Amino acid sequence: MVSLPFSTTSASAVETERIAATLSARLVPGDIVLISGELGAGKTTFVRGAARALGVADPVTSPTFTVGQRYSAAQPLQYVAHVDLYRLASLEHEDPDLLADYTGAAIVTFVEWPAAGREWLEGLGRVAMRVTLAHLGGESRSIEAA
């Protein structure tokens, strides 16, 4: 198992997915993973790799326009949830149940653009990991997890 903090570089989307799969081995049901990085940094690619490692067979796509998606996963998980808060400035005035379907004891939740709801998210479950991705030019990315 990879220890945190963790820092590496990825030369391709395939490698980013492989790194995410390795990091996902430390996750347990109820965990929340906060993922930051500029547009196109590879956040959804990272989630795709982690989701596959957690037993998701369906295509994993960005939920930017739907806030979130749930995917059936392998036991002991029921779901892997993928949330994108890019379009929200804050969760302060949102329905308190906005994320209810995407967090819980049988779910691992990945949240892109978590700044809009960082405090709220930390109250919903165990923030197990904070991941930051950054462009390094071309297909290369830096990946840091803590």
C-alpha positions, 0 to 999 in steps of 0.5 A: 500500500502506498503511504501518504503523503504521496507525490509523483508524475504521470506521463499519460492518462493510462498512467494517471489511472494506474496511479489512482488505482494504486491509491484507491487500495487504501480506501474503505466504505464511507471515505471521501476523496477531495480532488483539486486541479485546474480544468483539464488536469486529469481529475476525471481520469484519476476518478476513472482509474480509482473507480475501476479498481473499486469494481466499477464496470460502467463508463466513468464520465464527468458529472459537471452538468449533473452534480454527481453520478453513482456507479455500482461497485464491488463488495464491500462497497455498494457504490462509487460516487463521483461529484463535481462542484465546479458550477457551484460557488458554495453549498451554503444555500443549497438543499442540505440533501444535495449530496445525500445520494453520493455519500454514506457508509457503503459508498466511496465518494470522489469530489472534484472542485471541493472548495465550494463545499469543503467544510460541508463535505468534511462533516459528511464522512471521513475525508480519507485523501486530498489529491491535487493534479497539475499540468506539467506540459503535454500529457504529463501531470503531477499528482500529490495525495495527502 
